[in-house]
Amino acid sequence: MTSINFNPAANNAANIITKNQRSIDQAMTRLASGTKMNSAADDPSMLASFNNLTASGVASRAAVQSLNHGIAYLTTVDNTAANIEGVLVRMKDLAVQASSTAMSAQERYGLDFEFQQLGVRWIDLTSNTRFNTTQVMQGTDLTIGVGAAGGTMTVTIDDYRPDAKNDTAGSEGLGIASGADTKGLISSGGTAAGAMLNFGNIVAAGAVPATGSERISSAATAVLSSAKLTNFIANFGNSRAKLGSALNAMTSISDSISSQAVGFENSAAKIGNTNYAAETAKLSASQIISQASTAILAQANAQSATILSLLK
């Protein structure tokens, strides 16, 4: 039936154009963004899984970065501890030399001068070694985030100062001087004060060169200092062994979390990444349909013009 009020062919063609345009828009958005999940309407059943996997991948990458910062932190501590250890070995050498009664007082004064300067150097290293403005050689523990689930890892850092002792409950290995891992426990030197080395208290005593409270200017004091240094060197070795274990653990954890991150990212990619072959084929088909529908709509609209010929 020829009618002017309604044109079913034109209406159908217009509807097809509208639906087809949505398909074109969706394909273009997916091709431009690289993901199928660009709105809540895009595959709602998989949207939550895609977002969770993406978030887990991001968190895992952040954990790896956090671990890398922690590794750099511990490496800084270990490098400085190794430098101090070298100082200790030289101080031990000087103390052993000065403990000989065959040495003259003047010779010991020369050894004592170097001994004091090394002690000041030791103090400088523990005071001035920093990581991102944090003093790292005075017992500042390290806590870092690890894993997508929000867990943390804490590494206890020893206090490497020559006069540090364990006087805080719950601070494992705080005092490198005493070698104690529990408050009040003294494992070297008999007492906390006896275990410590003190430098910088420089005084002048007549013909005796300027010296500190820890001195090797006599054979007797050199023997005492040598005994303390033996304990210090052993404590440094134990401390650095803990640092090495922590570094190995953090490296292993970092490798594991990196593998987890890859797994999360691969799973998210399978769910949400754009299939470019499929989407480009869909876009080409939709564009052809759009052109055909537009041509048909033009012809359907032209049909109403034939009614005018009936009215002539």
C-alpha positions as CSV (number, residue, x, y, z in Angstrom):
1,M,0.0,0.0,0.0
2,T,1.3,3.4,-0.9
3,S,1.2,5.8,2.1
4,I,2.7,9.2,2.9
5,N,2.1,9.2,6.7
6,F,4.4,6.2,7.4
7,N,7.4,4.9,5.5
8,P,8.3,1.5,7.0
9,A,11.3,1.0,4.7
10,A,12.8,4.4,5.7
11,N,12.1,3.8,9.4
12,N,13.8,0.3,9.2
13,A,16.8,1.8,7.4
14,A,17.0,4.6,10.0
15,N,17.0,2.1,12.9
16,I,19.7,0.0,11.3
17,I,21.8,3.1,10.8
18,T,21.4,4.0,14.5
19,K,22.3,0.5,15.7
20,N,25.2,0.2,13.3
21,Q,26.6,3.5,14.4
22,R,26.8,2.3,18.0
23,S,28.7,-0.7,16.7
24,I,31.1,1.6,14.8
25,D,31.6,3.8,17.9
26,Q,32.3,0.8,20.1
27,A,34.8,-0.7,17.7
28,M,36.6,2.6,17.3
29,T,36.7,3.1,21.1
30,R,38.2,-0.3,21.6
31,L,40.7,0.2,18.8
32,A,41.8,3.6,20.2
33,S,42.0,2.5,23.9
34,G,43.4,-1.0,23.4
35,T,40.9,-2.5,25.9
36,K,37.4,-3.9,25.6
37,M,36.4,-2.5,29.0
38,N,35.7,1.1,28.4
39,S,32.4,1.4,30.3
40,A,30.4,-0.6,32.7
41,A,28.2,-1.7,29.8
42,D,31.2,-3.4,28.1
43,D,31.0,-7.1,29.1
44,P,29.6,-6.5,32.7
45,S,30.2,-10.1,33.7
46,M,34.0,-9.8,33.3
47,L,34.5,-6.1,34.3
48,A,35.1,-6.9,38.0
49,S,37.6,-9.6,37.2
50,F,39.4,-7.4,34.8
51,N,39.6,-4.5,37.3
52,N,40.8,-6.8,40.1
53,L,43.5,-8.4,38.0
54,T,44.6,-5.0,36.7
55,A,44.8,-3.6,40.3
56,S,46.7,-6.7,41.5
57,G,49.2,-6.3,38.7
58,V,49.7,-2.6,39.6
59,A,50.1,-3.5,43.3
60,S,52.6,-6.2,42.5
61,R,54.7,-3.8,40.4
62,A,54.6,-1.3,43.3
63,A,55.7,-4.0,45.7
64,V,58.7,-4.8,43.4
65,Q,59.6,-1.2,43.4
66,S,59.3,-1.0,47.2
67,L,61.6,-4.1,47.5
68,N,64.1,-2.5,45.1
69,H,64.2,0.6,47.4
70,G,64.7,-1.7,50.4
71,I,67.5,-3.5,48.6
72,A,69.2,-0.2,47.9
73,Y,68.7,0.8,51.6
74,L,70.3,-2.4,52.9
75,T,73.1,-2.2,50.3
76,T,73.9,1.3,51.6
77,V,74.1,-0.1,55.2
78,D,76.2,-3.0,54.1
79,N,78.7,-0.9,52.1
80,T,79.2,1.5,55.0
81,A,79.5,-1.4,57.5
82,A,82.2,-2.9,55.2
83,N,84.0,0.5,55.3
84,I,83.8,0.6,59.1
85,E,85.0,-3.0,59.3
86,G,88.1,-2.0,57.4
87,V,88.6,0.8,60.0
88,L,88.2,-1.7,62.8
89,V,90.8,-4.1,61.3
90,R,93.3,-1.2,61.1
91,M,92.5,-0.2,64.7
92,K,93.0,-3.7,65.8
93,D,96.4,-3.7,64.1
94,L,97.3,-0.5,65.9
95,A,96.2,-1.8,69.3
96,V,98.1,-5.0,69.0
97,Q,101.3,-3.1,68.1
98,A,100.7,-0.7,71.0
99,S,100.3,-3.6,73.5
100,S,103.9,-4.5,73.1
101,T,106.0,-3.4,76.1
102,A,109.0,-3.2,73.8
103,M,107.5,-0.1,72.2
104,S,108.5,3.3,73.5
105,A,105.9,5.8,74.8
106,Q,106.6,8.1,71.9
107,E,105.9,5.4,69.4
108,R,102.6,4.5,71.1
109,Y,101.6,8.2,71.0
110,G,101.9,8.1,67.2
111,L,99.9,4.9,67.0
112,D,97.3,6.5,69.4
113,F,97.0,9.5,67.2
114,E,96.0,7.4,64.2
115,F,93.8,5.3,66.4
116,Q,91.9,8.4,67.5
117,Q,91.5,9.7,64.0
118,L,90.1,6.3,62.8
119,G,87.7,6.4,65.7
120,V,86.4,9.9,64.6
121,R,86.1,8.5,61.1
122,W,84.0,5.7,62.4
123,I,81.7,8.1,64.1
124,D,81.4,10.2,61.0
125,L,80.4,7.2,58.9
126,T,77.6,6.3,61.3
127,S,76.4,9.9,61.6
128,N,76.5,10.9,58.0
129,T,75.5,7.9,56.0
130,R,72.0,8.5,54.9
131,F,69.4,7.1,52.5
132,N,66.8,9.7,51.4
133,T,67.7,11.8,54.4
134,T,67.4,8.9,56.9
135,Q,70.3,8.0,59.0
136,V,70.8,4.3,58.3
137,M,73.7,3.3,60.6
138,Q,72.0,4.1,63.9
139,G,69.4,1.4,64.3
140,T,66.6,2.7,62.1
141,D,64.6,-0.3,61.1
142,L,63.3,-0.8,57.6
143,T,59.6,-1.7,56.8
144,I,58.5,-2.1,53.2
145,G,55.3,-3.2,51.5
146,V,55.4,-6.5,49.7
147,G,52.7,-8.3,47.7
148,A,49.4,-7.4,46.2
149,A,47.6,-8.3,49.4
150,G,49.2,-5.4,51.3
151,G,51.7,-7.3,53.5
152,T,54.9,-5.8,54.9
153,M,58.4,-7.0,55.6
154,T,60.5,-5.5,58.4
155,V,64.3,-5.7,58.6
156,T,66.0,-4.8,61.9
157,I,69.0,-2.6,61.4
158,D,71.8,-2.7,64.0
159,D,73.2,0.4,65.6
160,Y,76.8,0.6,64.4
161,R,78.1,3.4,66.6
162,P,81.1,2.6,68.7
163,D,79.2,3.5,71.9
164,A,75.9,2.0,71.0
165,K,74.4,-0.5,73.5
166,N,71.1,-2.4,73.6
167,D,69.0,-0.3,75.9
168,T,65.6,-0.5,74.2
169,A,63.3,-3.5,74.8
170,G,62.3,-5.4,71.6
171,S,65.1,-3.9,69.5
172,E,66.9,-7.0,68.2
173,G,70.6,-6.4,67.7
174,L,70.3,-2.7,68.5
175,G,73.8,-2.4,70.1
176,I,76.7,-3.4,67.9
177,A,79.0,-2.5,70.8
178,S,77.5,-5.1,73.2
179,G,76.4,-7.6,70.5
180,A,73.3,-8.0,72.6
181,D,69.9,-8.9,71.1
182,T,67.8,-8.4,74.3
183,K,67.6,-5.4,76.6
184,G,70.0,-5.8,79.5
185,L,71.9,-8.6,77.9
186,I,75.6,-8.0,77.5
187,S,77.7,-10.5,75.5
188,S,81.0,-8.7,75.3
189,G,83.0,-6.6,77.6
190,G,81.2,-7.7,80.7
191,T,79.1,-4.5,81.0
192,A,77.5,-2.1,78.5
193,A,80.0,0.6,79.4
194,G,82.9,-1.9,79.2
195,A,81.9,-3.0,75.8
196,M,81.8,0.4,74.3
197,L,84.5,2.4,72.5
198,N,84.5,6.2,73.1
199,F,86.2,8.7,70.9
200,G,86.1,12.5,70.5
201,N,86.7,13.2,74.2
202,I,90.0,14.8,73.3
203,V,92.2,16.1,76.1
204,A,95.8,17.2,76.3
205,A,98.0,15.9,79.1
206,G,101.3,17.7,79.2
207,A,103.7,16.0,76.8
208,V,101.2,13.3,76.0
209,P,99.5,14.0,72.6
210,A,95.8,14.8,72.5
211,T,93.9,11.6,73.0
212,G,90.4,10.3,73.6
213,S,88.9,8.3,76.4
214,E,89.5,5.1,74.4
215,R,93.3,5.1,74.1
216,I,96.2,2.9,73.2
217,S,98.8,5.3,74.6
218,S,99.9,2.6,77.1
219,A,100.4,-1.1,76.8
220,A,97.7,-1.8,79.3
221,T,95.0,0.3,77.6
222,A,96.0,-1.1,74.3
223,V,95.4,-4.6,75.5
224,L,91.9,-3.6,76.7
225,S,91.1,-1.8,73.4
226,S,92.3,-4.8,71.4
227,A,90.0,-7.1,73.3
228,K,87.0,-4.8,72.7
229,L,87.9,-4.6,69.0
230,T,88.0,-8.4,68.7
231,N,84.4,-8.4,69.9
232,F,83.4,-5.6,67.6
233,I,84.9,-7.3,64.6
234,A,83.0,-10.5,65.4
235,N,79.7,-8.5,66.0
236,F,80.2,-6.7,62.7
237,G,80.6,-10.1,60.9
238,N,77.4,-11.4,62.5
239,S,75.6,-8.2,61.6
240,R,76.7,-8.2,58.0
241,A,75.7,-11.8,57.7
242,K,72.1,-10.8,58.7
243,L,72.2,-8.0,56.2
244,G,73.3,-10.5,53.5
245,S,70.5,-12.9,54.4
246,A,68.0,-10.1,54.3
247,L,69.3,-8.9,50.9
248,N,69.1,-12.4,49.5
249,A,65.5,-12.9,50.8
250,M,64.4,-9.5,49.4
251,T,65.9,-10.3,46.0
252,S,64.1,-13.7,46.0
253,I,60.8,-12.2,47.0
254,S,61.2,-9.5,44.4
255,D,61.7,-12.1,41.7
256,S,58.6,-14.0,42.9
257,I,56.4,-11.0,43.0
258,S,57.6,-10.0,39.5
259,S,56.4,-13.3,38.2
260,Q,53.1,-12.8,40.0
261,A,52.7,-9.4,38.3
262,V,53.3,-10.9,34.9
263,G,50.6,-13.5,35.7
264,F,48.1,-10.9,36.7
265,E,48.9,-8.8,33.7
266,N,48.6,-11.7,31.3
267,S,45.2,-12.8,32.8
268,A,43.9,-9.2,32.6
269,A,45.1,-9.0,29.0
270,K,43.2,-12.1,28.0
271,I,40.0,-10.8,29.5
272,G,40.1,-7.1,28.6
273,N,42.6,-6.4,25.8
274,T,41.2,-5.5,22.4
275,N,41.3,-8.2,19.7
276,Y,42.5,-6.0,16.9
277,A,41.9,-8.5,14.2
278,A,38.3,-9.0,15.3
279,E,37.6,-5.4,15.9
280,T,39.0,-4.1,12.6
281,A,36.9,-6.8,10.8
282,K,33.9,-5.6,12.7
283,L,34.6,-2.0,12.0
284,S,35.0,-2.7,8.2
285,A,31.7,-4.6,8.1
286,S,29.9,-1.9,10.1
287,Q,31.1,0.8,7.8
288,I,29.9,-1.1,4.7
289,I,26.5,-1.6,6.3
290,S,26.4,2.1,7.2
291,Q,27.0,3.1,3.6
292,A,24.4,0.6,2.3
293,S,21.9,1.6,4.9
294,T,22.3,5.3,4.1
295,A,21.8,4.5,0.4
296,I,18.6,2.5,1.1
297,L,17.3,5.2,3.4
298,A,17.7,7.7,0.6
299,Q,15.8,5.5,-1.8
300,A,13.0,4.8,0.8
301,N,12.6,8.5,1.3
302,A,12.3,9.0,-2.4
303,Q,9.3,6.6,-2.6
304,S,7.0,9.2,-1.1
305,A,7.7,11.5,-4.0
306,T,5.8,9.0,-6.3
307,I,2.6,9.9,-4.5
308,L,2.8,13.4,-5.9
309,S,2.5,12.0,-9.4
310,L,-0.8,10.4,-8.4
311,L,-2.1,13.8,-7.4
312,K,-1.4,15.5,-10.7
